[in-house]
Amino acid sequence: MSDKHQVGGDHYINLSVQPWDAMRSWMTDEQFLGFLRGNVIKYVARAQDMCLSGKGGVEDLRKAQHYLDKLIEMVEGDCGSQGTR
């Protein structure tokens, strides 16, 4: 489950409330799914730009995968509660 680990440190997972849990409670489902999609795009794009920005590489691909895992969990949960689309 994506809530049990963090890529690139432990600065979020050690908080009593993880930031994406707070965002999920304050946002609509559509807004939160957009946030997750946007972060997948951000980290994939940044991974490709590592020579220019000094960031990126495999760690950013892992971050993208982490957000994608969360997105998949959300979509599977939504589809499971509504039946097959």
Secondary structure, DSSP 8 states (H G I E B T S, - for coil): -GGG--SS-STTTTSSS-HHHHHHHHS-HHHHHHHHHHHHHHHHHHHHTHHHHS--SHHHHHHHHHHHHHHHHHHHHHHHHH---
